[in-house]
Each structure stands twice: as C-alpha cells, then as structure tokens.
Amino acid sequence: MINVADSPMARMRMSAWAVCDLVQRKIGVETTLHFPTRGRNLLRVQGDLLAAHALGIRNVFVVMGDPTSIGDYPEATDNYDLVPSGLIKLIKQGFNTGVDHSGTSIGQPTNFFVGAALNLCPQDVDNEVKNLHRKIKAGADFFLTQPIYRVDDGPKLIEAYEAKHGKLEKPILAGILPLVSGKHANFLHHEVPGVFIPDEARERIEAAGDGGAKVGVELAVELIQNIKSWASGIYIMPQFHRYDMVAEIIEAVK
C-alpha cells in the first residue's frame, strides 16, 4: 500500500484524500490516508471522513500534524477540536457503528481501519506509554513509528508498556527513512526531533563519500533484518525523490 501524507511539514499540498482517490483509481494500489487533527474543527473532521469513505478509502492514519508555524503559512491557525485519541474513538466507536459525534445516525456504518503514531524514543517514556494506552483503548488497529535507526528502541518502549498494561498486541510498522549522504544523516540526527542515528551509521555513510546512497540502502536493509523480532512490518519514506533506493530495499528484504 501507499501512505499519503497530508501537507507534511505544514507545506501546502493537494488534499491527501484526493491523492488517495487518484492513486487507487489510476494505479490500483491500496492507500493509507494520513489524517491530521491540525486545522480541522469537529464539523470538518466528520465531513472529510465521510467523503474519504465515499471515495473508497478505508485505511486512515490519525495524527496531530506538523504545526503550521514551521510551514508555508506560519500565520495560519492550528485550531482543533479533537486530539488523536479522541478522533480514533470517534471513528472506531462512532462512525464504524453508524453514528456521528452527537450520536445521530450517519445512515450506515463506515468501515475504517485506523492507525496511530508511536514514538519509540520519546523524551518522556511514561507519557508516551500513557498516550499509547489511550490510543489502544480508543480502538487503534495499528501503529506507525517515526523514522528509526536503532534496533533497541522498539523493545525498550514495548517492555515499558507491557510492564504497566500487559501484552501489546497491536501491529507496529517501523518507519524506515533511507539515508542518502553524510550531510543528510547529520541533518536528521541534529535537527529533527525524535530522530537519533548511531555514530557508527553516520561514520559509515560519511566515509562512503559519493557512494553514500549505496551505504544508506545497506544500513536500511540491516536495520529491517534486525527488527523482525518486534516489528510487524515496515513503511519506507523515500528522500529527495530517490524511489530507486526504495525499490532496492524492498527487493533485498523480500
């Protein structure tokens, strides 16, 4: 399937549900619609969900969304009526049972499969565990992580969760963001919150020079092979339009 982000980094893009519709109709590949609560009031949230369902979109990834202050329109508001766990509850316990937020019938139930975000290396582990449990109780079906580069981050957070709430039975899809160069690796490590790239990995890709992309593929494949004990799958985020790297990674780990 293909993940379709909704204005990532708060940069203006075509509405994601329209892209999902085009991909599914013209390419025939199932999509997952990223659905941020950012900038959506309760009325628009529900209207957009019904529109997506009418277009045949069934997978929805609920997330807070990047703040508008970092994007093309920093003066735009981030107003929202629901946090992610509240939106998950509205979809799974409301729409999927045939009623809207007020309890009014929507005619027939929707059939959404709902995902949520998971940070495997948070600054506050207890808070992340609390949010994870809240999302599970709301009805989340699966979780997508931020880009990961350390094998042990997953088991550590899962152990912290299971110590408080018992077995974590929801599937986790690990985010794989292939590194293209030493400069790229250092930028992600130093400038992007929540991304930690081990020194060894950064040294390997820096030493590769012009062959950085090849090492980036190697690092991604090694990481994927080593997370199979806890990750149910992966999703790959191509960088700088290097879709060839994604193809290489997929072929190597099939």
Protein Blocks (a to p, Z undefined) as FASTA:
>chain_A
ZZddehehhiacddfklmmmmmmmmnopacdddddfehpafklmmmmmmmmmmnopabdc
ddebjafklmmblmbccbdfbdfklmmmmmmmmmmnopafkopaehiacdddcdddddfb
bfblmlmmmmmmmmmmnopabdcddddfbfklmmmmmmmmmmmnopafbdcdddddddfb
fklmmmmmmmmghiacdfklmmmmmmnmmmmmmmmmmmmmmmmmmmmmmpgbdcdddehh
iaklmmmmmmmmZZ
